[in-house]
Amino acid sequence: MISEPQHSENNLRALGDIRVLDISRALAGPFCTMMLGDLGADVIKVERPGRGDESRSWGPPFLGEPSEAYPGESAYYLAINRSKRSLTVNLKDPAGQEIIKQLAAKSDVLVENFRTGVLDKMGLGYKQLHDQNPRLVYCSISGYGRTGPYAERPGYDFIIQAEGGIMGITGPEEGPPSRVGVSIVDITTGMFASTAILAALRARDVTGEGQLLDLSLLDSVAAILANVASNYLAGGIEPRRMGNAHFNIAPYEVYRARDRWFTLAALNARQWHMLCEVVERPEIEDDPRFVSNQDRVANREALAELLNEAFSSRDADEWLAKLQAVGLPCGPINTIPDVFDHPQAEARDLKVAVEHPTIGVLEMPGIPYKLSNTPAEVHRPPPLLGEHTEEILTDLLGYSEEEVASLQEQGAV
């Protein structure tokens, strides 16, 4: 069953008085602005005339009607660009640059992910736009940040996963390193950016002035290393690839039942005791190699072998029922279809549907944060390329229809 987006009774949106000028593309920036849009901000997505955001071409699959540029709307683009309006602007054209300046003067937030220094050369850098609108929160997302020897180097999620250490700890001990299955660095950078923007808006409430936010993929990946980084920085232990095992806890990985794999964790002495009771192997609990968590971590491989031997006697569903009955953390390893058919996913509206002008009913992942008084909602489908160009230029900036037509003819929009 598809859940419709939830609407607050008083139609109050948490960011309903905030306008976001989004001149980012690909994933990190658009993911950030989608979060702000779902929370009610008016997000104006600026795209290249004729081509748009490059993520529009990242398919298959493609949905809806084909255009001159694409065989339809890519599922990738659709995933991260809802709750926005699309405006096409040629940033290399002086008339296009003037449009951005006018919009920045009427906006609360600007989000960009150009290479460091590119927008300054166009007259659209932080200092130039801050001078004309001191209240503007200017969020810059880049591969390596605006300072340091790599400041002007482009950054991509896959490369930063490798360079930032994630691939060095992901995958089995033997064989090649692995990337995380989604572009986790881009996504977390977008999440950090949205948090920083909300903090800067709150600070502006006090000071009356916006500020520059400098976020990078490399900074983000270093931050999400969390306890793994601490093991090295505080403990002097260099982490390594361990497959699905946990560096600090055992048992905490995937185990093989008679029919398939499943996940299981025992994070404390009480859970370890319950696990030994459930598998009916008291000798494992009494084994001096497994008395404490520290012992179990040191002898992880031997423990996994004994547990897999015990689990091989029943199917995974039988074990999961027995483990869940005593409150042990465990779960199946689901496919993506399994996730969206999950009863808890349905109860939590993790799948929503909106009406799209060329696709019809479009299913998308739901909104992960629930606000009791000002709930987030998908209030616009992902826009067609340039769908709102005339609307924005005439209603917001006061251009006449003739002026818009002239700008379109000269390739500025």
C-alpha positions as CSV (number, residue, x, y, z in Angstrom):
1,M,0.0,0.0,0.0
2,I,1.3,3.5,-0.9
3,S,1.0,6.1,1.8
4,E,0.1,9.6,0.8
5,P,2.3,12.4,2.2
6,Q,1.0,13.7,5.6
7,H,-0.3,17.2,5.9
8,S,-0.4,19.3,9.1
9,E,-3.8,20.4,10.1
10,N,-2.8,24.1,10.1
11,N,-0.7,23.7,6.9
12,L,2.3,25.2,8.7
13,R,5.6,24.2,7.3
14,A,8.7,24.3,9.5
15,L,10.7,26.2,6.8
16,G,7.8,27.8,5.1
17,D,9.3,31.3,5.2
18,I,12.7,30.2,3.9
19,R,13.8,30.4,0.2
20,V,16.7,28.3,-0.9
21,L,18.6,29.0,-4.1
22,D,20.0,25.7,-5.2
23,I,22.8,25.9,-7.8
24,S,24.2,22.5,-6.9
25,R,23.9,19.3,-9.0
26,A,24.6,15.6,-8.8
27,L,23.9,14.3,-5.3
28,A,25.3,16.0,-2.1
29,G,23.8,19.4,-2.8
30,P,20.5,18.2,-4.2
31,F,20.1,15.8,-1.3
32,C,20.6,18.7,1.2
33,T,18.1,20.9,-0.6
34,M,15.5,18.1,-0.9
35,M,15.6,17.8,2.9
36,L,15.0,21.5,3.2
37,G,12.2,21.4,0.6
38,D,10.5,18.5,2.4
39,L,10.5,20.7,5.5
40,G,8.7,23.4,3.6
41,A,11.4,25.7,2.1
42,D,10.8,27.1,-1.3
43,V,13.7,25.5,-3.2
44,I,14.6,27.0,-6.6
45,K,16.7,24.4,-8.4
46,V,18.9,26.1,-11.0
47,E,19.9,24.0,-14.0
48,R,21.7,24.3,-17.3
49,P,19.4,25.1,-20.2
50,G,18.8,22.1,-22.5
51,R,20.8,19.6,-20.3
52,G,20.0,20.3,-16.7
53,D,21.5,18.5,-13.7
54,E,23.7,15.7,-14.9
55,S,21.9,13.2,-12.7
56,R,19.0,13.4,-15.1
57,S,21.1,11.3,-17.5
58,W,22.1,8.7,-14.8
59,G,20.0,5.8,-15.9
60,P,18.4,3.5,-16.7
61,P,15.8,3.3,-15.5
62,F,14.0,6.3,-17.1
63,L,10.4,7.1,-16.5
64,G,7.8,9.4,-18.2
65,E,8.0,11.1,-21.6
66,P,11.3,11.4,-23.5
67,S,12.8,14.8,-24.3
68,E,15.4,16.0,-26.7
69,A,18.0,15.6,-24.0
70,Y,17.0,12.4,-22.2
71,P,14.8,9.3,-22.8
72,G,12.7,10.3,-19.8
73,E,13.3,11.2,-16.1
74,S,16.1,9.1,-14.5
75,A,15.1,7.3,-11.3
76,Y,18.4,8.7,-9.8
77,Y,17.3,12.3,-10.5
78,L,13.8,11.6,-9.2
79,A,15.1,10.2,-5.9
80,I,16.7,13.5,-4.8
81,N,14.9,16.4,-6.4
82,R,11.3,16.4,-5.1
83,S,9.8,19.5,-3.3
84,K,11.7,21.9,-5.7
85,R,11.0,24.2,-8.6
86,S,13.3,24.1,-11.7
87,L,14.7,27.2,-13.3
88,T,17.1,27.0,-16.2
89,V,19.9,29.6,-16.2
90,N,23.1,29.8,-18.2
91,L,25.6,30.8,-15.6
92,K,28.2,31.7,-18.2
93,D,25.9,34.3,-19.7
94,P,26.0,37.8,-18.0
95,A,22.2,37.9,-18.2
96,G,22.1,34.5,-16.4
97,Q,24.5,35.7,-13.8
98,E,22.4,38.8,-13.2
99,I,19.3,36.5,-12.6
100,I,21.3,34.6,-9.9
101,K,22.3,37.8,-8.2
102,Q,18.7,39.0,-8.2
103,L,17.5,35.6,-6.8
104,A,20.3,35.6,-4.2
105,A,19.1,39.0,-3.0
106,K,15.6,37.5,-2.4
107,S,16.9,34.2,-0.8
108,D,17.8,33.1,2.6
109,V,20.1,30.3,1.6
110,L,22.3,29.5,-1.4
111,V,23.7,26.0,-1.9
112,E,26.5,25.3,-4.5
113,N,28.9,22.6,-5.2
114,F,31.1,24.1,-7.9
115,R,34.9,23.7,-7.7
116,T,36.4,26.2,-5.3
117,G,36.9,29.6,-7.0
118,V,34.7,29.0,-10.0
119,L,31.7,31.1,-8.8
120,D,34.0,33.9,-7.6
121,K,35.1,34.4,-11.2
122,M,31.5,34.7,-12.3
123,G,30.8,37.3,-9.6
124,L,28.7,34.8,-7.7
125,G,31.1,34.0,-4.8
126,Y,30.3,34.4,-1.2
127,K,31.8,37.8,-0.7
128,Q,30.0,39.3,-3.7
129,L,26.6,37.9,-2.8
130,H,27.1,38.6,0.9
131,D,27.8,42.2,0.1
132,Q,24.5,42.6,-1.6
133,N,22.5,40.4,0.9
134,P,24.2,40.2,4.3
135,R,21.5,37.9,5.5
136,L,22.3,35.2,3.0
137,V,23.5,31.8,4.3
138,Y,25.9,30.6,1.6
139,C,26.6,26.9,1.7
140,S,29.6,25.7,-0.3
141,I,30.0,21.9,-0.8
142,S,33.2,20.6,-2.4
143,G,35.4,17.6,-2.6
144,Y,38.1,18.8,-0.3
145,G,37.0,22.1,1.2
146,R,37.9,25.7,0.4
147,T,41.3,25.7,2.1
148,G,44.4,23.5,1.9
149,P,46.5,22.1,-1.0
150,Y,43.5,20.1,-2.5
151,A,41.1,23.0,-2.4
152,E,40.7,23.3,-6.1
153,R,40.6,19.5,-6.8
154,P,37.3,18.1,-7.8
155,G,35.9,15.4,-5.5
156,Y,33.6,12.4,-6.2
157,D,32.0,10.1,-3.7
158,F,33.7,6.9,-5.0
159,I,37.1,8.5,-4.9
160,I,36.6,10.0,-1.5
161,Q,35.3,6.7,-0.1
162,A,38.7,5.3,-1.1
163,E,40.8,8.4,-0.1
164,G,38.9,9.0,3.1
165,G,39.3,5.5,4.5
166,I,35.8,4.0,4.1
167,M,37.0,1.5,1.5
168,G,40.0,0.6,3.7
169,I,37.6,-0.8,6.3
170,T,34.8,-2.2,4.0
171,G,34.7,-5.6,2.5
172,P,36.2,-9.0,3.4
173,E,39.7,-9.4,4.8
174,E,40.8,-11.1,1.5
175,G,40.1,-9.7,-1.9
176,P,39.6,-6.2,-3.1
177,P,38.2,-3.3,-1.0
178,S,34.5,-2.5,-1.4
179,R,32.6,0.7,-1.7
180,V,29.5,1.2,0.4
181,G,26.4,0.2,-1.8
182,V,25.1,3.8,-1.9
183,S,27.0,7.0,-2.3
184,I,27.3,7.4,1.5
185,V,29.8,10.2,1.4
186,D,27.6,12.4,-0.8
187,I,24.5,11.6,1.2
188,T,26.1,12.3,4.6
189,T,27.7,15.5,3.3
190,G,24.2,16.6,2.2
191,M,22.8,15.8,5.7
192,F,25.7,17.7,7.4
193,A,25.0,20.6,5.1
194,S,21.3,20.8,5.9
195,T,22.2,20.7,9.7
196,A,24.7,23.5,9.2
197,I,22.2,25.6,7.3
198,L,19.6,25.2,10.0
199,A,22.2,26.2,12.6
200,A,23.3,29.3,10.5
201,L,19.6,30.3,10.1
202,R,19.2,30.1,13.9
203,A,22.3,32.2,14.4
204,R,21.0,34.7,11.9
205,D,17.9,35.1,14.1
206,V,20.2,36.4,16.8
207,T,22.8,38.3,14.7
208,G,20.8,39.4,11.7
209,E,23.6,38.2,9.4
210,G,24.2,35.1,7.3
211,Q,27.6,33.4,6.9
212,L,29.7,31.1,4.8
213,L,29.4,27.3,5.3
214,D,32.3,25.3,4.1
215,L,31.5,21.6,3.8
216,S,33.6,18.9,2.0
217,L,33.2,15.2,1.2
218,L,36.6,14.5,2.8
219,D,35.6,16.3,6.0
220,S,32.4,14.3,6.1
221,V,33.9,10.9,5.6
222,A,36.5,11.6,8.3
223,A,33.6,12.5,10.7
224,I,31.5,9.4,10.0
225,L,34.5,7.1,10.7
226,A,33.4,7.6,14.4
227,N,34.5,4.8,16.6
228,V,36.8,3.3,13.9
229,A,38.7,6.6,13.8
230,S,38.8,6.7,17.6
231,N,40.3,3.3,17.7
232,Y,43.2,4.7,15.8
233,L,43.4,8.3,17.2
234,A,42.8,7.5,20.8
235,G,43.8,3.8,20.9
236,G,46.6,3.6,18.5
237,I,45.1,0.6,16.7
238,E,45.0,0.7,12.9
239,P,41.6,-0.6,11.7
240,R,41.4,-3.2,8.9
241,R,38.8,-4.8,6.7
242,M,36.8,-7.3,8.6
243,G,33.9,-8.2,6.4
244,N,30.7,-7.9,8.4
245,A,32.4,-8.2,11.8
246,H,32.6,-5.4,14.3
247,F,36.0,-4.2,15.4
248,N,34.9,-3.7,19.1
249,I,32.1,-6.2,19.7
250,A,31.6,-10.0,19.2
251,P,29.4,-11.7,18.4
252,Y,28.2,-8.9,15.9
253,E,28.1,-10.1,12.3
254,V,26.2,-12.3,9.9
255,Y,25.8,-16.0,10.6
256,R,24.7,-18.9,8.4
257,A,21.5,-20.8,9.2
258,R,20.5,-23.9,7.4
259,D,18.9,-22.0,4.5
260,R,20.4,-18.5,4.5
261,W,22.4,-15.8,6.3
262,F,21.0,-13.5,9.0
263,T,22.3,-10.9,11.4
264,L,22.9,-11.2,15.1
265,A,24.5,-9.1,17.8
266,A,25.2,-9.6,21.5
267,L,26.4,-6.4,23.0
268,N,26.7,-7.1,26.7
269,A,27.1,-10.0,29.2
270,R,23.3,-10.5,29.6
271,Q,22.7,-10.9,25.9
272,W,25.7,-13.2,25.5
273,H,24.3,-15.4,28.2
274,M,20.9,-15.5,26.5
275,L,22.4,-16.3,23.2
276,C,24.2,-19.3,24.6
277,E,20.9,-20.5,26.2
278,V,19.0,-20.1,22.9
279,V,21.5,-22.1,20.9
280,E,21.7,-24.6,23.7
281,R,25.5,-24.5,23.8
282,P,26.5,-23.8,27.5
283,E,30.0,-25.0,26.8
284,I,30.5,-22.0,24.6
285,E,29.6,-19.6,27.4
286,D,32.0,-21.4,29.8
287,D,34.9,-21.5,27.2
288,P,37.7,-19.2,28.6
289,R,38.2,-17.8,25.0
290,F,34.7,-16.2,25.2
291,V,34.2,-15.1,28.8
292,S,34.3,-11.3,28.2
293,N,33.6,-9.2,25.2
294,Q,37.3,-8.6,24.9
295,D,38.0,-12.3,24.9
296,R,35.3,-12.8,22.2
297,V,36.8,-10.1,20.0
298,A,40.2,-11.6,20.3
299,N,38.8,-15.0,19.3
300,R,36.2,-13.8,16.9
301,E,36.9,-16.4,14.1
302,A,36.7,-19.4,16.5
303,L,33.5,-18.0,18.0
304,A,31.9,-17.5,14.5
305,E,32.8,-21.1,13.6
306,L,31.1,-22.5,16.6
307,L,28.0,-20.3,16.2
308,N,27.6,-21.2,12.5
309,E,27.8,-24.8,13.4
310,A,25.0,-24.4,15.9
311,F,22.9,-22.3,13.5
312,S,23.2,-24.8,10.7
313,S,20.6,-27.1,12.4
314,R,17.6,-24.8,11.7
315,D,16.3,-22.4,9.1
316,A,16.9,-18.6,9.6
317,D,13.3,-17.9,10.3
318,E,13.2,-20.4,13.1
319,W,16.3,-18.9,14.7
320,L,15.1,-15.3,14.3
321,A,11.8,-16.2,16.1
322,K,13.7,-17.8,19.0
323,L,16.3,-15.0,19.2
324,Q,13.6,-12.2,19.0
325,A,11.5,-14.0,21.6
326,V,14.2,-13.3,24.2
327,G,15.0,-9.8,23.0
328,L,18.3,-10.4,21.2
329,P,19.2,-8.0,18.4
330,C,18.8,-9.9,15.1
331,G,17.2,-9.6,11.7
332,P,16.9,-11.0,8.2
333,I,19.1,-9.7,5.4
334,N,16.4,-8.2,3.2
335,T,16.4,-7.3,-0.5
336,I,15.2,-3.8,-1.5
337,P,11.8,-5.1,-2.4
338,D,11.6,-6.8,1.0
339,V,12.3,-3.4,2.7
340,F,9.5,-1.6,1.0
341,D,7.0,-4.5,1.6
342,H,8.0,-4.6,5.3
343,P,5.0,-4.0,7.6
344,Q,7.0,-1.6,9.7
345,A,8.0,0.4,6.6
346,E,4.3,0.6,5.7
347,A,3.4,1.8,9.2
348,R,6.1,4.4,9.1
349,D,5.2,5.8,5.6
350,L,8.6,4.8,4.2
351,K,7.0,4.7,0.7
352,V,5.0,7.7,-0.6
353,A,3.4,8.5,-3.9
354,V,3.0,11.8,-5.7
355,E,1.4,12.7,-9.0
356,H,4.0,13.6,-11.6
357,P,3.1,15.5,-14.8
358,T,4.6,12.9,-17.3
359,I,5.0,9.8,-15.1
360,G,1.6,9.7,-13.4
361,V,1.8,8.1,-9.9
362,L,5.5,8.2,-8.8
363,E,6.6,6.1,-5.9
364,M,9.5,7.4,-3.8
365,P,11.2,6.7,-0.4
366,G,9.3,8.5,2.4
367,I,10.6,11.1,4.8
368,P,12.7,9.7,7.7
369,Y,12.0,12.4,10.2
370,K,8.6,12.8,11.9
371,L,7.7,16.3,13.3
372,S,4.5,16.3,15.4
373,N,3.4,19.9,14.8
374,T,5.0,20.8,11.4
375,P,5.4,17.5,9.6
376,A,7.6,17.3,6.5
377,E,5.9,16.5,3.3
378,V,6.5,15.9,-0.4
379,H,4.7,19.1,-1.6
380,R,6.0,19.0,-5.2
381,P,7.0,16.1,-7.5
382,P,10.6,16.3,-8.9
383,P,10.3,19.1,-11.5
384,L,10.7,18.8,-15.2
385,L,13.7,20.6,-16.6
386,G,12.9,24.4,-16.6
387,E,9.3,23.7,-15.6
388,H,9.1,26.8,-13.4
389,T,11.4,29.2,-15.3
390,E,8.7,31.6,-16.5
391,E,6.9,31.4,-13.2
392,I,9.9,32.3,-11.2
393,L,11.2,35.1,-13.5
394,T,7.8,36.8,-13.8
395,D,6.3,36.3,-10.3
396,L,9.5,36.6,-8.2
397,L,11.8,38.9,-10.2
398,G,9.2,40.9,-12.2
399,Y,10.3,40.0,-15.7
400,S,7.8,40.5,-18.4
401,E,6.8,37.7,-20.7
402,E,8.6,39.4,-23.5
403,E,11.8,39.7,-21.5
404,V,11.6,36.0,-20.6
405,A,11.1,35.1,-24.3
406,S,14.1,37.3,-25.2
407,L,16.3,35.6,-22.5
408,Q,15.2,32.2,-23.8
409,E,16.1,33.2,-27.4
410,Q,19.6,34.3,-26.5
411,G,20.2,31.1,-24.4
412,A,20.4,32.8,-21.0
413,V,17.6,30.7,-19.6
